[in-house]
Amino acid sequence: MLNLLPRAFSKMQQTALWIDPQNALVYVDAASAKRAEDALALLRKSLGSLPVVPLAFANEPAQVLTDWILGESLPHWLTALEEAELRGSQEDSVIRCKKQPLENEEILALLQDGKKLVSKLALEWPETLSFLFNEDCTLKRLKFADPVREKNEDILKEDYTQRFDADFVLMTGILSKLTENLLDAFGGEKARLAD
């Protein structure tokens, strides 16, 4: 009976990974950095080796996000939504804005004075998806727009494998293009510029 106890309360977790060899990137669908690292560690163990580092942009993301709110060069394909997090030079100094116009005078004054930088910003790629972009280059709360979700409606949900394949191809195509656009907006990938 004692040897069965470790298996009695086992917990199953599922984390989706997508290896994009064309762009030399690995995408991990995980709720936390620890879960993502655990998935990569398991993949690394399975393959024997997997030298990966988090994506880093050439231009400092917090400064670019701040510039966007200040009205400078938000890419034409993006729309800033009414949600952001502003951080000061001290980690405990945080202002969270939700359902708040970011062109508010008080917010702009904090950003213009250099007292705060935008560390998180809700963005929308119209008719495609919305997401929360973090200064550590992670994306959270990805939500595909209705026109995207409806593209595979002709495939029956009962045909799970075919629907999964179609949704996966659609999703990876959009995420690949999003990553390409973000790399362009943030000045490229830091590691690639060093080569």
C-alpha positions as CSV (number, residue, x, y, z in Angstrom):
1,M,0.0,0.0,0.0
2,L,2.8,2.4,0.8
3,N,4.3,2.0,-2.7
4,L,1.0,3.1,-4.2
5,L,0.8,6.4,-2.2
6,P,3.0,8.4,-4.6
7,R,0.8,7.5,-7.5
8,A,-2.5,8.0,-5.7
9,F,-2.5,11.8,-5.9
10,S,-0.6,12.3,-9.1
11,K,-1.4,15.6,-11.0
12,M,-1.3,15.7,-14.8
13,Q,-0.2,18.9,-16.5
14,Q,-0.2,19.7,-20.2
15,T,2.0,22.4,-21.7
16,A,2.0,23.1,-25.4
17,L,5.3,23.8,-27.3
18,W,5.8,24.9,-30.8
19,I,9.3,24.7,-32.3
20,D,9.6,27.2,-35.2
21,P,12.8,26.1,-37.0
22,Q,12.4,28.7,-39.7
23,N,12.8,31.5,-37.2
24,A,14.9,29.6,-34.7
25,L,12.3,30.1,-31.9
26,V,10.5,27.9,-29.4
27,Y,7.1,29.0,-28.3
28,V,5.8,27.8,-24.9
29,D,2.1,28.1,-24.0
30,A,2.5,28.3,-20.2
31,A,0.9,30.4,-17.4
32,S,4.2,31.0,-15.6
33,A,7.9,31.2,-16.3
34,K,8.5,28.2,-14.1
35,R,6.1,26.0,-16.1
36,A,7.7,27.2,-19.3
37,E,11.1,26.4,-18.0
38,D,9.9,22.9,-16.8
39,A,8.6,22.2,-20.2
40,L,11.8,23.3,-21.9
41,A,13.8,21.2,-19.3
42,L,11.8,18.1,-20.3
43,L,12.3,18.8,-24.0
44,R,16.0,19.4,-23.3
45,K,16.2,16.1,-21.5
46,S,14.4,14.3,-24.3
47,L,16.7,15.7,-27.0
48,G,19.9,15.6,-25.0
49,S,20.6,19.3,-25.6
50,L,18.6,22.4,-26.3
51,P,20.5,25.7,-25.9
52,V,17.7,28.3,-25.7
53,V,17.5,31.8,-24.2
54,P,14.5,34.0,-23.8
55,L,13.8,36.3,-26.7
56,A,15.3,39.8,-26.1
57,F,14.8,42.8,-28.3
58,A,17.5,45.2,-29.4
59,N,15.5,48.2,-28.1
60,E,14.5,48.3,-24.4
61,P,10.9,47.2,-24.4
62,A,9.8,49.4,-21.5
63,Q,11.2,52.5,-23.3
64,V,9.5,51.5,-26.6
65,L,6.1,50.9,-24.9
66,T,6.5,54.3,-23.1
67,D,7.2,56.0,-26.4
68,W,4.1,54.4,-27.9
69,I,1.9,55.8,-25.2
70,L,3.5,59.2,-25.6
71,G,2.4,59.2,-29.2
72,E,5.7,58.2,-30.8
73,S,5.7,55.6,-33.6
74,L,3.1,53.0,-32.5
75,P,3.2,50.6,-35.4
76,H,0.3,51.1,-37.8
77,W,-0.8,47.5,-37.4
78,L,-1.2,47.8,-33.6
79,T,-3.7,49.6,-31.4
80,A,-3.0,50.4,-27.7
81,L,-5.9,49.3,-25.5
82,E,-6.9,50.9,-22.2
83,E,-4.7,48.8,-19.9
84,A,-1.1,49.3,-18.8
85,E,1.2,48.9,-15.9
86,L,3.7,51.7,-15.1
87,R,6.8,51.1,-13.0
88,G,9.1,53.5,-11.3
89,S,12.8,53.1,-10.8
90,Q,12.0,51.3,-7.5
91,E,10.4,47.9,-8.0
92,D,7.7,48.6,-5.4
93,S,6.4,51.7,-7.3
94,V,3.7,50.4,-9.6
95,I,0.6,52.0,-11.1
96,R,-1.9,49.7,-12.8
97,C,-4.4,51.2,-15.3
98,K,-7.5,49.3,-16.4
99,K,-10.3,50.7,-18.5
100,Q,-8.4,54.0,-18.4
101,P,-7.6,56.1,-21.4
102,L,-3.8,56.1,-21.5
103,E,-3.7,59.6,-23.0
104,N,-4.9,60.8,-19.6
105,E,-2.9,64.0,-18.6
106,E,-1.7,62.4,-15.3
107,I,-0.4,59.3,-17.0
108,L,1.3,61.3,-19.7
109,A,2.9,63.6,-17.1
110,L,4.4,60.7,-15.2
111,L,5.8,59.2,-18.4
112,Q,7.1,62.6,-19.8
113,D,8.9,63.3,-16.5
114,G,10.6,60.0,-16.7
115,K,9.2,59.0,-13.3
116,K,7.6,55.9,-14.8
117,L,8.0,53.5,-17.7
118,V,5.4,51.3,-19.2
119,S,6.2,47.7,-18.1
120,K,3.0,46.1,-19.5
121,L,0.7,47.2,-22.3
122,A,-2.5,45.7,-23.6
123,L,-2.4,45.7,-27.4
124,E,-4.6,44.7,-30.3
125,W,-3.8,43.6,-33.8
126,P,-7.2,44.5,-35.2
127,E,-9.3,41.6,-36.6
128,T,-6.6,39.2,-35.5
129,L,-5.8,39.1,-31.8
130,S,-5.4,41.0,-28.5
131,F,-2.7,40.4,-25.9
132,L,-0.8,41.9,-23.0
133,F,2.8,42.6,-23.8
134,N,5.3,42.5,-20.9
135,E,8.6,44.2,-20.7
136,D,10.3,40.8,-20.4
137,C,9.0,40.1,-24.0
138,T,6.4,37.6,-22.9
139,L,2.8,37.7,-24.2
140,K,-0.1,37.0,-21.9
141,R,-3.9,36.8,-22.3
142,L,-3.8,36.1,-26.0
143,K,-7.3,36.2,-27.4
144,F,-7.9,35.6,-31.1
145,A,-10.5,37.8,-32.7
146,D,-13.9,36.4,-33.9
147,P,-12.9,36.5,-37.6
148,V,-9.9,34.3,-36.8
149,R,-11.8,31.9,-34.6
150,E,-14.5,31.5,-37.2
151,K,-12.1,30.5,-40.0
152,N,-12.2,26.8,-39.0
153,E,-15.9,26.7,-38.2
154,D,-16.5,24.5,-41.2
155,I,-14.6,21.6,-39.5
156,L,-16.7,19.7,-37.1
157,K,-15.7,19.8,-33.5
158,E,-16.3,16.1,-33.2
159,D,-13.4,15.6,-35.6
160,Y,-10.9,16.6,-32.9
161,T,-7.7,15.7,-34.8
162,Q,-8.6,17.6,-38.0
163,R,-9.9,20.6,-36.0
164,F,-6.8,20.7,-33.8
165,D,-4.5,20.5,-36.8
166,A,-6.4,23.3,-38.6
167,D,-6.5,25.5,-35.5
168,F,-2.8,24.9,-34.8
169,V,-1.8,25.8,-38.4
170,L,-3.9,29.0,-38.2
171,M,-2.5,29.9,-34.7
172,T,1.1,29.3,-35.5
173,G,0.8,31.3,-38.7
174,I,-0.6,34.3,-36.8
175,L,2.0,34.0,-34.0
176,S,4.8,33.7,-36.4
177,K,3.7,36.9,-38.2
178,L,3.1,38.6,-34.8
179,T,6.7,37.8,-33.7
180,E,8.1,39.0,-37.0
181,N,6.2,42.3,-36.6
182,L,7.2,42.7,-33.0
183,L,10.9,42.0,-33.8
184,D,10.6,44.8,-36.4
185,A,8.9,47.2,-34.0
186,F,11.5,46.6,-31.3
187,G,14.6,46.9,-33.5
188,G,15.3,43.2,-34.0
189,E,16.5,40.5,-31.7
190,K,19.4,41.5,-29.4
191,A,21.3,38.2,-29.8
192,R,21.1,38.3,-33.6
193,L,22.4,41.8,-33.8
194,A,25.5,40.8,-31.8
195,D,26.4,38.2,-34.3
